Amino acid sequence: MVDQESVPKLHQVVLDCTDARSLAEFYRQFLGLVYRPGDEPPAPGQDDPRGREWLVLRTPDGTPQIAFQQVDHLPETTWPDNKVPQQLHLDLTVESVEELLVQHERALRLGGRLRYDRIDDPDEPLRVRRPRRPPVLCVRRLTARSGSAATRRRRIRRCPPQRA
């Protein structure tokens, strides 16, 4: 018999993308994850059928984290302008502004682009990046004053976008 008060457990986040292998590689390197057995990249010059369909990244101990589902077309977000809003983004945290700067440089080396910079915010310093393909990636320093997601959205919308 099923417990009527039970709740499902989140297994993993699945990201639609137009280049599953490229996006999976970005997050594998940036987050220190590993491929599910069988999803590893093929040898150079070999066909990559899994990279054109579905890939899964896990923690080194095997816990699923992110899956990548290949789609034919996905409009690129124009965030923070809402002409094409972001459908999903990943919020990651670090312990200090210094670590935020280190992770920012890592994301850039892996092909990310700076989309929004609020590193000088005393309450919630953050930098928003976009990998080569959607979705947006937000890395911020976790603080006691970070507030709810709604509070963060209001603060982000008040700030003008960073111009390149």
C-alpha positions as CSV (number, residue, x, y, z in Angstrom):
1,M,0.0,0.0,0.0
2,V,1.2,3.5,-0.9
3,D,1.5,6.1,1.9
4,Q,-0.8,8.9,0.9
5,E,1.5,11.4,2.6
6,S,4.6,10.4,0.8
7,V,6.3,12.8,-1.6
8,P,8.5,12.0,-4.7
9,K,12.2,12.6,-4.4
10,L,14.1,14.8,-6.9
11,H,16.3,12.5,-8.9
12,Q,18.2,15.0,-11.1
13,V,17.7,18.2,-13.0
14,V,17.3,17.7,-16.8
15,L,18.5,20.5,-19.1
16,D,17.2,20.7,-22.7
17,C,20.1,21.8,-25.0
18,T,21.2,21.9,-28.6
19,D,24.6,20.5,-27.9
20,A,24.3,18.0,-25.0
21,R,28.0,16.9,-25.1
22,S,29.3,20.4,-25.0
23,L,27.1,21.5,-22.2
24,A,27.7,18.3,-20.2
25,E,31.5,18.8,-20.6
26,F,31.2,22.4,-19.3
27,Y,29.3,21.3,-16.2
28,R,31.4,18.1,-15.7
29,Q,34.6,20.2,-15.5
30,F,33.1,23.2,-13.6
31,L,31.3,21.1,-10.9
32,G,33.8,18.2,-10.7
33,L,31.1,15.6,-11.8
34,V,31.6,12.4,-13.7
35,Y,29.7,10.8,-16.5
36,R,27.3,7.9,-15.8
37,P,29.0,4.7,-17.1
38,G,28.6,4.5,-20.8
39,D,28.0,8.3,-21.3
40,E,31.7,9.2,-21.4
41,P,32.9,11.0,-24.6
42,P,34.0,8.6,-27.4
43,A,37.6,8.6,-28.6
44,P,38.5,11.4,-31.0
45,G,37.0,10.8,-34.4
46,Q,34.5,8.3,-33.2
47,D,30.7,8.7,-33.5
48,D,28.9,10.1,-30.4
49,P,25.3,8.8,-30.5
50,R,24.7,9.3,-26.7
51,G,26.0,12.9,-27.1
52,R,23.2,13.5,-29.5
53,E,20.5,12.2,-27.2
54,W,20.8,12.0,-23.4
55,L,23.8,12.3,-21.0
56,V,23.9,12.1,-17.2
57,L,26.4,13.6,-14.8
58,R,26.8,12.2,-11.3
59,T,28.9,12.9,-8.2
60,P,32.0,10.8,-8.0
61,D,30.1,8.5,-5.5
62,G,27.3,7.9,-8.2
63,T,24.5,10.3,-7.1
64,P,22.7,11.7,-10.2
65,Q,22.9,15.5,-10.5
66,I,22.3,16.8,-14.0
67,A,21.0,15.2,-17.3
68,F,21.3,16.8,-20.7
69,Q,18.6,16.1,-23.3
70,Q,19.4,17.0,-26.9
71,V,16.7,19.1,-28.7
72,D,16.8,20.5,-32.2
73,H,16.1,24.2,-31.4
74,L,16.2,26.2,-28.2
75,P,16.0,30.0,-28.3
76,E,18.9,31.7,-26.5
77,T,17.8,33.7,-23.5
78,T,18.3,37.4,-23.6
79,W,18.2,37.7,-19.8
80,P,18.2,40.1,-18.0
81,D,16.0,41.6,-20.8
82,N,12.9,39.4,-20.8
83,K,12.4,39.3,-24.6
84,V,13.4,35.6,-24.3
85,P,13.3,34.8,-20.6
86,Q,15.4,32.1,-19.0
87,Q,13.4,29.0,-18.5
88,L,15.7,27.7,-15.8
89,H,19.0,28.6,-14.3
90,L,21.3,26.9,-11.8
91,D,22.1,28.7,-8.5
92,L,25.5,27.7,-7.1
93,T,27.1,29.1,-4.0
94,V,30.6,29.6,-2.7
95,E,31.9,30.6,0.7
96,S,33.6,34.0,-0.1
97,V,34.0,36.7,-2.7
98,E,37.5,35.5,-3.3
99,E,36.2,32.1,-4.2
100,L,33.5,33.8,-6.4
101,L,36.3,35.4,-8.3
102,V,38.2,32.1,-8.7
103,Q,35.1,30.3,-9.9
104,H,34.3,33.2,-12.3
105,E,37.7,32.8,-13.9
106,R,37.2,29.0,-14.2
107,A,33.8,29.5,-15.9
108,L,35.4,31.9,-18.4
109,R,38.2,29.4,-19.2
110,L,35.6,26.8,-19.8
111,G,33.8,29.0,-22.4
112,G,31.3,30.8,-20.1
113,R,30.3,34.5,-20.8
114,L,29.6,37.1,-18.1
115,R,25.9,38.2,-18.4
116,Y,25.4,40.1,-15.2
117,D,27.9,41.4,-12.5
118,R,26.9,42.3,-9.0
119,I,30.1,41.4,-7.2
120,D,30.1,44.6,-5.2
121,D,26.7,44.0,-3.6
122,P,27.3,43.8,0.2
123,D,24.3,41.6,0.8
124,E,24.6,39.1,-2.0
125,P,27.5,39.4,-4.3
126,L,27.0,37.4,-7.5
127,R,28.0,37.0,-11.1
128,V,25.7,35.4,-13.7
129,R,27.3,33.6,-16.6
130,R,26.1,31.7,-19.6
131,P,27.9,28.6,-20.8
132,R,28.3,28.1,-24.6
133,R,24.7,27.0,-24.6
134,P,21.7,27.7,-22.2
135,P,20.9,27.7,-19.3
136,V,22.2,30.6,-17.3
137,L,24.5,29.8,-14.4
138,C,24.4,32.1,-11.3
139,V,27.2,31.8,-8.7
140,R,26.9,33.9,-5.6
141,R,28.3,34.1,-2.1
142,L,25.9,32.5,0.3
143,T,25.0,34.9,3.1
144,A,22.5,34.9,6.0
145,R,20.9,38.0,4.3
146,S,20.5,36.3,0.9
147,G,16.7,36.1,1.4
148,S,14.1,34.2,-0.5
149,A,14.1,33.6,-4.2
150,A,11.5,36.2,-4.7
151,T,13.7,38.8,-2.8
152,R,16.6,37.9,-5.0
153,R,14.5,38.3,-8.2
154,R,13.4,41.7,-7.0
155,R,16.9,42.8,-6.3
156,I,18.2,41.5,-9.6
157,R,15.5,43.2,-11.6
158,R,16.3,46.6,-9.9
159,C,19.9,46.4,-11.0
160,P,20.9,47.5,-14.5
161,P,22.5,44.9,-16.7
162,Q,26.3,45.0,-16.9
163,R,27.4,46.3,-20.3
164,A,30.4,44.6,-22.1
